[in-house]
């Protein structure tokens, strides 16, 4: 499990710019999603070979119209509670403010690595002005300019050096199926219907589930952990500090799952927030099953399901090879079909294709339809192998990998799907030098 680094501070100090610059310069980013909470961003990256999750916690505004006066204390405390290290960002242009002092007062009590970062230091005069931040009582500070990346490398060197080594807990390694979606889509009711008991609190109040909870489940001769997660809602809807904590846990549940069962409310459709959750799972290379719940409440004819499914596939293109199951938790309609489908997706995600079979199947197709010539040069793909990774990744060895463009990579991915069935699973194609 990767460590978490929380970036805290008041508004307009440059936290999001720092976050965006980091993910743009690091190729190892798995995901960067904005909008799942108010002005917050979640990313997964690595530095010097050490992986960690980066969370931009958004700006804290004391006494604003939509949050109560004590929000600054509660939000920072929640970020501290979840994080392994904290980056506290301040602004050299504004100097030390009362809100900076409030945050510093909380951080001085923390028994975790805290890095005071003075942003917008892009010349010697501002470097001298940064000295006043010693008054916050947090010791030495780092000066950076997030707009151009100056000083970022030294800061991250220190951060990853301070992160704890995460040891894998010795437990029975069962597949993890995370049930995710917007609040009040029917996630907890879905799990209750599956296991036949009120294992989870289920109410009509959105956001009842506050944490991620595991339940061992055995069906179709297949045992796995079923994970109920707090709903992820749009940024404009998140107004209480406790939900911030829930969203952090939900994002981690997605990151550390094998298959995500995305539950959506048929009466609300496949809206933008559901799409955000879908792409969060896809970019983390998780298996995905889309469950359209409350199908019993939709007025329909013989073409309604096909039309609904077509709309979803248009929204998730080009990754359209995803199973969509229409369910009604209330009527227990097709809920076991949903689990059976998720098991199949897990099997697809862990599938291993023999190298000889890969080459015997795909090389004749590639020879018949080779990559387009580029600058008068012809690409020759000689060999294919599946990489030893938890999800399907394939290396195609050729003479000129840099000349193989995205459209042809999608062609290769489609051929893999057509011949080996990777339904519900993101497939990665890499071109390597022979």
C-alpha positions, 0 to 999 in steps of 0.5 A: 500500500502506498504512502499518502502525502497531504498538501495543506494550506490556505487558498491561493498559495499555489497548491494546485499548481504544485500538484499539477506540475508534479503530475505533468513531469512524472510519467508514473502517474496513475491518475489525477482526478479533480472534482470528486470533492471541493477543489481537491485533487488526487494523484498517484506518483513516484519519486526516486522509485518510491510510490506515494499518493498525493492529495491536494486538500483544497484551500481553507476559508474560515467563515465562508458562506458554505462552511462553518468557522471551525472548518480549517481545524477539522479539515486539516486534522482529517488530512493529518490523520490519513496522511503519512507526511504533510506538506504545508504550503505558504506564500512568500508574497503574502507573508505570514498570515493569521490563517497560516498561524492557525494551521501551523499551531495544529501541525506543531502538535503532529508526530509526523513529518511536516514540510514547510514549503514557501512558494513563489520564491523565484528570485533572491529578494523573495528568498530573503523574504522567506526568512520570516516563516521561521516564526511559524515554529516549524523549523527549516523550510523549503523554497519553491516556485511551483509555476516553474518547478524550481526547488521541487526536486529537493523538496520531494527528495526530502519527502520520500526520504521521510516516508515510512516503509509500507510493509504488506500485511500478511493476510490471506490474499483474496481478490478485492471487489470494490463497490463504488459510485455516487452517494445514494446509488444503492451500494450498501443495499446491493451488498445487503441483498447479496449476503442476505442480512443487514450487514451495513447501515442502509438509509435514504440519506446520501452519504450514510456510509462513512468508510470502506468496509470489507466482507468476505463472500463466497459464491460460484466457488469463488471467494473474495472480499466485497468492499463497500465504500463511501459515495463520491459526490461532486465538489459542489455537494461536499460541505462536511468535513467527515465526507472529505475523510470518506472520499479519501478512503474511497479513492484508496479503496479503488486504488487497492482493489482488483475489480470496481463494481460501479453502481449508478442510479438509472434515474439519474443516468451516467452523469459527469460524476459517475464518469469521473469515478469510472476514469479513476478506476480505468486509469488505475488499471482496475477491472470494471463492471457497470451496474445500472441500479433502480432499473425497475423505476425507469419507464421502458420499452424494448429499446430502452436498455439498448439505448441506455447502454449505447449512451454509456459506451459513447461516454466511456469510449475508447474503452468500451469493452466493459460489461453493463448489467441492469439490476434492481436491488430492491427486487433482487433482479440480476444481482447475482448476475452482477457478481458472476460478471465481476468474477469473470472480469477478475479472471480476465484481469489475471489471465496469462497468455502463453508467449507462443500462443500470442505470437502464433495468433497475432504475428500473421495479423500484424504481417497482413496489416503492419504499422503505417510507414513513417518518414519512409521507414517501415516498422517490423514487429518481430516478437510479442510477450505478456509482461509479468504484471498484475493487469494485462500488459503486452510488449511488442518488440520491433525495430522502430518503436518510436514510429508506432502511433496511438491508432495502431496501438489501439488496433493491437489492443483490439486484436488482443481483445478479439482473440483472448477476451479481456472484457472489463479490463484495461489493456496496456500495449508497449512498443519496445526496441528489438 
